[in-house]
């Protein structure tokens, strides 16, 4: 498969930049300055163990399908 860089679109929305400790969980958000990718981490203590949960808000779509081709070899 051959794909031009303008064929597929990807978007990522920044999450709330909160760094707080509430209700037994710790939340922090990190945003990459170069790419704009955002990731939120929540650490929760449950039953004598820690649970790590990562959140990201993103979406993708094929914007111009004519810029992709299948090549059978």
N, C-alpha and C positions, 0 to 999 in steps of 0.2 A: 504494500500500500504506500502510495506517495501522497504526502499532504503538504500543501503550501501553508506558511505560517499565518496567513490571513483567513484560512478556512474555518478554524475553530476558535471560538471566543471563550474566555474564562474570566469570571469576575469574583472578587472576594470583598465582602463588606467588613469594615472594622467593627469589632465587638466593643462593648462598653469597657473602658479602661478602669476597672475597679480592682483594688488590691485591699481586701478586707478579710477579717476573720469574724464569721458570724455563724452561730448555730452548729459549732463543731466542724466547720469546713473552712478551708483557706482557698481563696480564688485570686488568680493573677492573670493578666492579659499581656501578651508580647506581640509587637508588630515589627516586622522586618522593614527597616527604613528604605532599602534598595528596591525590593519587590512589592512591598505593601501587603504581604501575606500576614494575616492575623490569626493567632491561636490563643485560646483561653484554657487554663489548667485549673481544675478544682480538686483539692485533696481533702478527703473525708475519712474520718476514723470510724470504722464499723466493726464491732465484735472483735476487738483486739487485733485488728489489721487495718491497713491503709488502702483506700480505694483512690486511684488516680483516674480522672476523667478529662479528656481533651475535647474541646468544642471548636468548630470552625464553621463559618457561614460562607458558603461558596455556591457557584453555579456555573454551568458550561452549556454551550449550544453550538451546533454547526451553523455558521452564519452564511457561508458561501459553499455549498456542496459541490459546485462545479470545479473547485480548486483541489479536489481529491480524486485519485484514480487508483483502481486495483490493477496490478500488473501480474499476469499469470506467467510463470516461467517454466 
